[in-house]
Amino acid sequence: MNQKPRKTFTQYDDMEPLDLCRKLDRPPSHEFPYEHKFIKVVDDVELAYVESGQLDSDKVVLFVHGAPEQAYIWRNIMPYVENYARVIAVEHIGHGLSDKPDLDYTIEDYVKYLFSFIETLELDNITIVGQDWGSVIGPYYGACNPDKVEGVVLMEALLAPAYPVRDAEAARKDPTMAIAMDHYDRWRTDEAEKWNIEQNLFVERIMHLHTARQMTQRELDVYRDPFRDPAHRTPMLEWPRQCGFDGDRPYVDKAMDAINEWLFTSDVKVLDIFSKPGAVSTELDVAWRAERIANHESAFVGIGNHFLQEDQPEHIGHAIGDWYRRHHAADKKVWYKQPRNEMETVLHFFDAVLNGDLDKALGMVHPDCTWVYRGPDSIPFAGEYHGLVEIVEFEPEMIWNENDIIIRASEINRLHGTEMTIELDVTQVFKVKNGWITSFQEYTDTDKMASLFK
C-alpha cells in the first residue's frame, strides 16, 4: 500500500522542559542604569554625559551619537566594554540633558563643543564609537589629533565611498544612494520646517521608519523629551541639511575628506559594523573600505536599519567588546561574560549563596543595586545585607516576567554559629540587567525572622 508521508512534524512540547533561551527573543531593555554628569566646556556651555567601567583607566571608549539621539541609545552596548576601559557617552549640544544654546547647529558647532569636551576631560588613548553624524564628528577629532585616538568603530557612517557627495545628481541616480538623497532633498524644503516645528517629525516618524523593530512609547518618550518644546527643534531640522551637495557645505566636506584620508593612510584600527538592510552604510561600502584601510575589520550584526543600537545592541556590544579586547585591552584574557539570560543569573546567584561562596554571589550584584529588606531594626540586614544568616534549605518556584525574576520559596534559616532555626515562606523579586542583579526586594514574615536575633 502506497502511503502518503505526513507534511508536518509531531509536536512534543509537553515532553520537554521549558527552553529558557526562547525568552531571549524580545526587545532590548528600555532601562537606563546610568547617572548623568555635567561639565562646563567652551563658551561656558554645559554638556551632559554618563560614564562607567574602569574609571581610573587611562584608556577611554567614547560613544558619539547622531540625530536625534542621546546617551540613552548606547545603554545596552556600553556594558560590553566596561571591563576594559573608562566608558563615556556624551550628549551633543541641544540633545539629551546638555545645554541648548542659540546656535545654527551646524557640524562645525558640534565639532567645536565635542573637541572642547574631550580636551576638558583630558582624555587620551581614545577609541571613538560613532554612528550617523557621530561617525563624522567623533572620528574628525582623531583625524585632527591622531596621537590621541587608537581606534574607531563605525556604524551607518557618512564616509567614503559615498560621502562627501561631490555630484548630487549622480547620487540621486545611484540605487544605493537614492533613498538617502531623497531624504536630504525633502529636508531642504520649506515644508520641512513645518514638519519639524509643528510635528517633531524626526522623532515621531523618522525613528519609526529607520528602526527595524517597533520601539515602545517608553523608549520614544526618552528621545522626545529634549525636543518637546518647538523652540528646541532646530537641531532636528539642521542635521539632514548638513549633508553637502556639490560642495555647498565646505566645512563638512573638509571634515569628511580629512577622516577618509586619515583612515586610509594611517595604522589606526577600525571596526566597521553593518546590518541588513541598513540605511546609510551598506555592505558594499564596508567592503570598499576593507580594501583600503590597513587595520580594518568588519562585523555583521543582523537585521537592522539606521538606528542599529535599538535594533541589535547585543550583537553590536559583543562585536565591539571582542574587537576591543583583542586590540586595546590591557589584559586580553578578560572576557565579557554573563549567563544566557536573566533567569540563569538568579540561578547562578542562588547556587553561589547556597554553596557559601558569597564573593561569587556578590560579584553578580551591581555596585549600585537597590537591595531592600524591610523589617524591624533587630534584623541586622534589614535595609542592607550582611550575610549573618545561613540558608539551611531552600525550595524555590521561579517565575520569569521580562527583566523581573520572581522567586516564591519555603526556606529554613539558621542564625550563624547557633542551632536556632526558623521556617519561612518568602517572595523575592529580582531585576536583572546585562548579567547584573540591579534590584532585589524580599517579602516575608519579618517578625519571625527577627525572632532569630532576640
C-alpha positions in Angstrom: 0.0 0.0 0.0 1.4 3.4 -1.0 1.0 5.7 2.0 1.5 9.5 1.7 4.0 11.0 4.0 3.0 13.4 6.7 3.6 17.1 5.9 4.1 18.3 9.5 6.3 17.2 12.4 4.7 15.9 15.6 5.0 18.4 18.4 6.3 17.1 21.7 6.2 20.4 23.7 4.7 18.7 26.8 7.7 16.2 26.9 10.4 18.9 27.1 11.4 21.2 29.9 10.9 25.0 29.3 13.6 26.3 26.9 14.7 29.4 28.7 16.6 30.6 25.7 13.4 31.3 23.9 13.0 34.2 26.4 15.8 36.0 24.6 13.6 36.8 21.6 12.3 40.1 23.0 13.1 43.8 22.6 16.2 45.3 24.2 15.9 46.7 27.7 14.5 50.2 27.9 16.2 50.8 31.3 19.0 53.4 31.6 21.1 52.4 34.6 23.5 55.4 34.4 23.5 58.7 36.2 24.3 61.9 34.2 27.2 64.1 34.9 27.8 67.6 33.7 30.8 69.6 32.6 31.4 73.2 31.5 33.2 73.4 28.2 34.0 76.3 25.8 31.7 79.3 25.9 30.6 78.2 29.4 28.2 75.7 27.7 27.4 72.6 29.9 27.4 69.2 28.3 25.8 66.1 29.8 27.5 62.7 29.7 27.5 59.4 31.5 30.5 57.3 32.4 31.0 53.8 33.7 33.6 50.9 33.6 37.2 51.3 34.8 37.0 55.0 35.8 40.7 55.1 36.8 41.9 53.6 33.4 43.9 55.6 31.0 42.0 54.0 28.2 38.7 55.5 27.1 35.9 54.3 24.9 34.0 57.4 23.8 30.5 56.9 22.3 29.4 59.7 20.0 25.7 59.8 18.9 24.0 61.2 15.9 20.4 62.6 15.3 18.1 62.7 17.2 19.9 60.7 19.8 21.5 61.0 23.2 23.5 58.8 25.6 20.4 56.7 26.1 20.9 55.0 22.7 24.1 53.3 24.0 22.6 51.9 27.2 22.6 48.3 26.0 26.0 48.5 24.4 28.2 50.2 27.0 28.3 47.2 29.4 30.2 45.1 26.8 33.4 47.3 27.1 33.1 48.3 30.8 35.6 45.6 31.9 38.3 47.1 29.7 38.3 50.9 29.8 36.7 54.1 31.1 33.5 54.3 29.1 31.9 57.6 28.3 28.8 58.5 26.3 28.5 62.3 25.6 25.4 64.2 24.7 25.8 66.8 22.0 24.6 70.4 22.4 20.8 70.6 22.1 20.4 66.9 22.8 19.7 64.9 26.0 20.4 66.9 29.1 23.0 69.1 27.5 22.6 72.9 27.2 20.6 74.3 24.2 22.5 77.4 23.2 21.1 79.7 20.5 23.2 78.4 17.6 22.8 77.4 13.9 23.6 73.8 14.9 26.0 73.2 12.1 28.5 70.3 12.1 31.1 72.9 12.9 29.2 73.8 16.1 29.1 70.1 17.2 32.7 69.6 16.5 33.7 72.7 18.5 31.9 71.5 21.6 32.9 67.9 21.3 36.6 68.8 20.9 36.3 71.0 24.0 34.6 68.2 25.9 37.5 65.8 25.1 40.1 68.4 26.0 38.4 69.5 29.2 38.3 65.9 30.5 41.9 65.4 29.2 41.0 62.2 27.5 43.8 60.1 25.9 44.1 56.6 24.3 40.6 57.0 22.9 38.6 54.6 20.9 35.7 56.5 19.3 32.4 54.8 18.6 30.3 56.8 16.2 27.0 56.3 14.4 25.3 58.5 11.9 26.8 62.1 12.2 28.7 60.8 15.2 30.8 58.9 12.7 31.9 62.3 11.3 32.1 64.4 14.5 33.9 61.8 16.5 36.5 60.5 14.0 37.2 64.1 12.9 38.8 64.5 16.3 41.0 61.5 15.5 41.9 63.0 12.1 43.0 66.2 13.8 44.6 64.5 16.8 45.8 61.1 15.6 48.2 60.7 18.6 45.1 60.7 20.9 43.0 58.1 19.2 43.9 54.4 18.9 40.7 53.0 17.4 37.5 53.9 15.6 34.2 52.0 15.4 31.9 53.0 12.6 28.1 52.4 12.2 26.0 53.9 9.5 29.0 56.0 8.7 28.7 59.1 6.4 32.2 58.5 4.9 33.8 57.2 1.7 32.9 55.8 -0.7 29.5 57.7 -0.6 30.5 60.8 1.3 31.2 63.6 0.7 28.6 63.9 -2.1 30.5 65.6 -4.9 27.9 65.0 -7.6 24.4 65.2 -6.2 22.6 64.4 -9.5 24.7 61.2 -9.9 24.0 60.2 -6.3 20.2 60.5 -6.9 20.6 58.0 -9.7 22.7 55.6 -7.7 20.4 52.8 -6.4 22.3 52.6 -3.1 22.1 56.4 -2.5 18.7 57.2 -4.0 16.7 56.9 -0.7 19.2 58.8 1.3 19.3 61.6 -1.3 15.5 61.8 -1.3 15.7 62.2 2.5 18.2 65.0 2.2 16.2 66.7 -0.6 13.0 66.6 1.4 14.6 68.2 4.5 16.0 71.1 2.4 12.4 72.2 1.5 10.4 74.9 3.2 7.8 72.3 4.1 10.4 70.5 6.3 10.4 73.5 8.7 6.7 72.9 9.2 7.2 69.2 9.7 9.9 69.9 12.2 8.3 72.7 14.3 4.7 71.5 14.2 5.1 67.7 14.1 8.6 67.0 15.6 8.8 64.6 12.6 12.3 63.4 13.1 11.4 61.7 16.4 7.8 60.9 15.7 8.3 59.5 12.2 11.9 59.1 11.1 12.9 57.0 14.1 10.0 54.6 13.3 10.9 54.4 9.6 14.6 53.7 10.3 14.3 51.2 13.1 13.6 47.6 12.1 11.8 46.7 15.3 8.8 48.5 16.8 10.1 50.9 19.5 8.0 51.3 22.7 6.4 54.5 23.7 8.5 54.5 26.8 11.7 54.5 24.7 10.3 57.1 22.3 9.5 59.3 25.2 13.1 59.5 26.1 14.0 60.7 22.6 11.1 63.1 22.6 12.0 64.8 25.9 14.7 67.2 24.6 12.5 68.4 21.8 9.1 68.7 23.3 9.4 72.5 23.1 9.3 73.5 19.4 11.9 76.2 20.2 14.4 73.4 20.8 13.9 71.5 17.5 16.4 73.4 15.4 19.0 70.6 15.6 16.5 68.2 14.1 16.0 70.4 11.0 19.7 71.1 10.5 21.1 67.6 10.8 19.9 66.4 7.4 20.6 69.8 5.9 24.3 69.5 6.8 25.0 66.9 4.2 26.7 68.8 1.4 25.7 68.8 -2.3 28.3 69.7 -4.9 30.5 71.5 -2.4 27.8 73.7 -0.7 28.9 72.6 2.8 32.7 73.1 2.6 33.3 72.6 6.3 31.5 69.3 6.3 33.3 68.1 3.1 36.6 69.1 4.6 35.9 67.1 7.7 34.8 64.0 5.7 37.9 64.3 3.5 40.2 64.6 6.5 38.7 61.5 8.1 38.9 59.5 4.9 42.5 60.5 4.4 43.4 59.6 8.0 41.7 56.2 7.9 43.2 55.2 4.5 46.8 56.4 5.3 47.3 55.5 9.0 47.5 52.4 11.1 44.5 53.3 13.2 42.4 50.2 14.0 38.9 50.3 12.5 35.8 48.2 13.2 33.1 48.6 10.6 29.7 47.5 11.8 26.9 46.9 9.3 23.4 45.3 9.1 20.8 44.4 6.6 19.2 46.4 5.0 20.9 49.3 6.7 20.3 52.8 5.5 23.4 55.0 5.1 26.3 52.5 5.1 25.8 49.3 3.1 27.8 46.1 2.9 29.3 47.3 -0.4 30.5 50.4 1.4 32.1 48.3 4.2 33.7 46.0 1.5 35.1 49.1 -0.3 36.7 50.4 3.0 38.0 47.0 3.8 40.2 47.1 0.7 41.7 50.5 1.6 42.1 50.6 5.4 45.1 48.8 6.7 43.7 47.7 10.1 40.1 47.1 9.0 37.7 44.6 10.5 34.0 44.3 9.9 31.1 42.8 11.8 27.7 41.9 10.5 25.1 42.3 13.3 21.9 41.1 11.7 18.7 42.7 10.7 18.8 46.5 11.3 18.1 49.8 9.8 19.7 53.1 10.6 19.3 53.1 14.4 21.3 49.9 14.8 21.7 50.5 18.6 18.0 50.0 19.0 17.8 47.0 16.6 20.8 44.9 17.6 22.5 46.2 20.7 23.6 42.8 22.0 25.3 41.8 18.7 26.9 45.3 18.5 28.1 45.1 22.1 29.7 41.7 21.6 31.3 42.8 18.3 32.9 45.9 19.9 33.8 44.1 23.1 35.6 41.3 21.4 37.4 43.6 19.0 38.4 46.0 21.8 39.6 43.1 23.9 41.9 41.8 21.2 43.3 45.1 20.2 43.3 47.5 23.1 42.6 45.8 26.4 45.4 45.8 29.0 44.5 42.2 29.8 43.3 40.3 26.7 42.3 37.3 28.8 39.5 39.3 30.4 36.3 38.4 28.6 32.9 40.0 28.7 30.7 37.1 30.0 27.3 36.6 31.5 24.7 33.9 31.9 22.5 33.3 28.9 19.5 35.2 30.4 18.1 36.8 33.5 16.8 33.5 35.0 20.3 31.9 34.8 21.8 35.0 36.5 19.5 34.4 39.5 20.1 30.6 39.4 23.9 31.2 39.5 23.4 33.7 42.3 21.5 31.2 44.4 23.9 28.4 43.6 26.7 30.6 45.0 24.8 31.6 48.1 23.7 28.0 48.9 27.3 26.8 48.5 28.6 29.6 50.8 30.5 31.4 48.1 29.4 34.9 49.0 32.2 36.6 47.0 30.9 34.9 43.8 27.3 35.8 44.7 28.1 39.4 45.4 30.1 39.5 42.2 26.8 39.2 40.4 25.3 42.2 42.3 25.6 45.5 40.5 27.6 48.1 42.7 24.5 50.4 42.5 22.0 47.6 43.2 18.9 48.6 45.2 18.7 45.9 47.9 15.5 46.2 50.0 14.6 44.0 53.0 12.0 45.8 55.1 11.7 44.7 58.8 12.3 45.7 62.4 15.7 47.2 63.4 16.5 44.0 65.3 17.2 42.3 61.9 20.8 43.4 61.2 20.4 43.1 57.4 17.1 44.9 57.2 17.9 47.5 54.6 21.4 46.2 54.0 22.7 42.6 53.6 25.4 41.4 56.0 25.3 37.7 55.4 24.6 36.8 59.1 22.0 34.1 58.4 22.7 30.7 56.9 20.2 29.2 54.5 19.8 25.6 55.5 17.1 24.6 53.0 15.6 26.4 50.0 12.9 25.1 47.7 12.1 27.8 45.1 9.4 28.2 42.5 10.6 30.7 39.8 8.6 33.0 37.6 10.1 34.9 34.8 8.5 38.1 33.6 10.6 40.2 31.2 13.5 41.5 33.3 11.9 40.6 36.6 12.6 37.2 38.3 10.1 36.4 41.0 11.0 33.6 43.5 8.4 32.0 45.8 10.1 29.7 48.2 9.9 27.8 51.5 13.2 28.1 53.4 14.8 27.2 56.7 17.3 29.8 58.1 19.8 29.4 60.9 21.5 32.1 62.8 25.2 31.8 62.1 27.0 29.9 64.8 23.9 28.6 66.6 21.4 25.8 66.2 18.4 28.2 66.2 16.4 27.9 63.0 13.1 29.3 61.6 11.0 28.2 58.7 9.7 30.9 56.4 7.7 31.4 53.2 9.3 34.1 51.1 8.7 36.0 47.9 11.7 37.7 46.3 11.7 40.0 43.3 14.9 40.4 41.3 15.6 42.8 38.5 18.5 41.7 36.2 20.3 43.8 33.6 23.2 42.6 31.4 24.1 39.8 33.8 23.9 42.0 36.9 21.3 41.9 39.7 20.3 45.6 39.8 17.4 45.4 42.3 16.2 43.0 45.0 13.3 43.1 47.3 12.1 40.3 49.7 8.6 39.9 51.2 8.3 37.6 54.2 7.3 37.3 57.8 9.9 39.7 59.2 8.7 39.3 62.8 9.5 35.7 62.5 12.9 36.5 61.1 13.5 39.0 63.9 13.0 36.2 66.5 16.4 34.8 65.5 18.1 38.0 66.8 16.4 38.4 70.2 
